[in-house]
Amino acid sequence: MLKKIKGRWALVSKSNPKILKWFGRFKPSKKTVLKEERRVQFFKHSGWKGESKRHSKASRGIETGRKSFGARGLPR
């Protein structure tokens, strides 16, 4: 939902008073607002947590198929 807060336009969550994106002093076009809403919905429904699958597997100790290297950059 697009809302004006303290003279600036913001995309605000409908379910809670959380600001999802600031647009600035000038009202953004409908196209820009729809683009940002789609972006928000993508991250909401994808379950993306800020890390790639490869890195999350490595952090859990699952074999990723890559060689490990020592401190000097040489294979162990």
Secondary structure, 3 states (H helix, E strand, C coil): CEEEECCEEEEECCCCCCEEEEEECCCCCHHHHHHHHHHHHHHHHHCCCCCCHHHHHHHCCCCCCCCCECCCCCEC
